């Protein structure tokens, strides 16, 4: 079983990041459980519903598809992050690996779970919808200027894929 919830959304006006309480678990194992920045990695998280991902927390901002899914709420990308490798095993399952990235490249695998694609995709789609509704009327200027547009485009692609199930 896979569960991802993001609650208690807030905008840090000084850092221009969206923070929230994140809970992610798979097969009874808690992978993430703390307040974190959710907008920096949201495009990569959404991208992972459609494509395999390999994280690179040291990539430039315009390499959004390689960002950790969640990072420390302080806004410093060098700070604590939750990086995942996602591999689509079939149209019904993905492999989700929590990894610890190394500054010299590569990563150390911490946990691996096989999760149902549909449950993963639906929950992430709901989070993307909530994000878009939350930022719609804010004076919000994310570090990667195209964040909202990328999330909108990926969400449209995900909706089409979910309708084709």
C-alpha positions as semicolon CSV with decimal commas, in nm:
position;residue;x (nm);y (nm);z (nm)
1;X;0,000;0,000;0,000
2;X;0,120;0,351;-0,085
3;X;0,014;0,672;0,090
4;X;0,123;1,029;0,024
5;X;-0,041;1,321;0,200
6;X;0,056;1,688;0,199
7;X;-0,132;1,909;0,445
8;X;-0,102;2,246;0,615
9;X;0,016;2,436;0,309
10;X;0,187;2,773;0,362
11;X;0,392;3,023;0,165
12;X;0,720;3,144;0,310
13;X;0,709;3,495;0,163
14;X;1,078;3,566;0,226
15;X;1,205;3,244;0,066
16;X;0,921;3,219;-0,188
17;X;0,874;2,847;-0,121
18;X;0,565;2,646;-0,044
19;X;0,592;2,440;0,274
20;X;0,364;2,169;0,410
21;X;0,348;1,864;0,634
22;X;0,444;1,562;0,424
23;X;0,369;1,199;0,502
24;X;0,478;0,927;0,260
25;X;0,463;0,558;0,337
26;X;0,484;0,233;0,143
27;X;0,418;-0,119;0,268
28;X;0,387;0,012;0,625
29;X;0,728;0,181;0,615
30;X;0,731;0,558;0,674
31;X;0,956;0,716;0,412
32;X;0,885;1,084;0,489
33;X;0,713;1,239;0,792
34;X;0,792;1,606;0,852
35;X;0,731;1,966;0,743
36;X;0,912;2,025;0,414
37;X;0,936;2,243;0,106
38;X;0,703;2,087;-0,150
39;X;0,721;2,314;-0,455
40;X;1,088;2,270;-0,549
41;X;1,044;1,897;-0,607
42;X;0,677;1,890;-0,711
43;X;0,752;1,898;-1,085
44;X;0,990;1,600;-1,044
45;X;0,738;1,415;-0,827
46;X;0,466;1,469;-1,087
47;X;0,707;1,377;-1,368
48;X;0,773;1,046;-1,190
49;X;0,412;0,941;-1,248
50;X;0,485;0,940;-1,621
51;X;0,859;0,866;-1,652
52;X;1,147;0,696;-1,476
53;X;1,347;0,936;-1,261
54;X;1,707;0,960;-1,141
55;X;1,760;1,235;-0,885
56;X;2,041;1,488;-0,884
57;X;1,997;1,734;-0,600
58;X;2,295;1,931;-0,729
59;X;2,141;1,992;-1,074
60;X;2,052;2,348;-1,179
61;X;1,695;2,472;-1,120
62;X;1,598;2,427;-1,486
63;X;1,674;2,053;-1,454
64;X;1,354;2,030;-1,247
65;X;1,291;1,665;-1,338
66;X;1,602;1,567;-1,137
67;X;1,520;1,750;-0,812
68;X;1,458;1,562;-0,486
69;X;1,083;1,524;-0,436
70;X;1,102;1,703;-0,099
71;X;1,368;1,922;0,061
72;X;1,418;2,086;0,397
73;X;1,182;2,378;0,451
74;X;1,469;2,621;0,504
75;X;1,487;2,661;0,127
76;X;1,854;2,569;0,095
77;X;1,883;2,298;-0,172
78;X;2,209;2,182;-0,011
79;X;2,012;2,095;0,303
80;X;1,830;1,771;0,381
81;X;1,640;1,623;0,090
82;X;1,434;1,315;0,014
83;X;1,548;1,177;-0,319
84;X;1,377;0,893;-0,501
85;X;1,459;0,680;-0,800
86;X;1,138;0,577;-0,975
87;X;1,131;0,295;-1,227
88;X;0,813;0,201;-1,411
89;X;0,812;-0,179;-1,396
90;X;0,488;-0,216;-1,591
91;X;0,175;-0,015;-1,663
92;X;0,050;-0,124;-1,319
93;X;0,355;-0,100;-1,092
94;X;0,646;0,126;-1,016
95;X;0,957;0,067;-0,811
96;X;1,015;0,347;-0,562
97;X;1,364;0,369;-0,413
98;X;1,449;0,612;-0,136
99;X;1,815;0,703;-0,189
100;X;2,082;0,911;-0,022
101;X;2,265;1,117;-0,281
102;X;2,638;1,174;-0,264
103;X;2,802;1,502;-0,362
104;X;3,056;1,303;-0,565
105;X;2,774;1,154;-0,772
106;X;2,573;0,838;-0,736
107;X;2,365;0,740;-0,439
108;X;2,315;0,483;-0,168
109;X;1,989;0,289;-0,176
110;X;1,802;0,307;0,155
111;X;1,467;0,139;0,084
112;X;1,289;-0,007;-0,216
113;X;0,916;-0,065;-0,256
114;X;0,693;-0,185;-0,539
115;X;0,379;0,028;-0,541
116;X;0,067;0,033;-0,759
117;X;0,103;0,297;-1,029
118;X;-0,262;0,404;-1,017
119;X;-0,259;0,477;-0,642
120;X;0,074;0,659;-0,675
121;X;-0,042;0,865;-0,972
122;X;-0,382;0,959;-0,829
123;X;-0,241;1,079;-0,498
124;X;0,030;1,285;-0,666
125;X;-0,226;1,428;-0,910
126;X;-0,442;1,540;-0,617
127;X;-0,140;1,707;-0,455
128;X;-0,061;1,890;-0,780
129;X;-0,422;2,011;-0,802
130;X;-0,408;2,134;-0,442
131;X;-0,080;2,313;-0,513
132;X;-0,224;2,490;-0,818
133;X;-0,533;2,599;-0,624
134;X;-0,316;2,715;-0,331
135;X;-0,080;2,932;-0,538
136;X;-0,347;3,069;-0,775
137;X;-0,401;3,395;-0,584
138;X;-0,066;3,433;-0,410
139;X;0,216;3,674;-0,481
140;X;0,440;3,374;-0,548
141;X;0,769;3,388;-0,737
142;X;0,938;3,047;-0,722
143;X;1,312;3,013;-0,781
144;X;1,241;2,817;-1,099
145;X;1,007;3,065;-1,269
146;X;0,825;2,800;-1,478
147;X;0,723;2,583;-1,180
148;X;0,349;2,652;-1,207
149;X;0,343;2,603;-1,585
150;X;0,540;2,278;-1,563
151;X;0,303;2,146;-1,295
152;X;0,000;2,244;-1,507
153;X;0,142;2,072;-1,818
154;X;0,241;1,753;-1,633
155;X;-0,094;1,737;-1,455
156;X;-0,272;1,758;-1,792
157;X;-0,057;1,470;-1,923
158;X;-0,126;1,266;-1,608
159;X;-0,502;1,324;-1,632
160;X;-0,499;1,198;-1,992
161;X;-0,308;0,887;-1,890
162;X;-0,539;0,821;-1,595
163;X;-0,846;0,855;-1,821
164;X;-0,693;0,597;-2,055
165;X;-0,672;0,336;-1,777
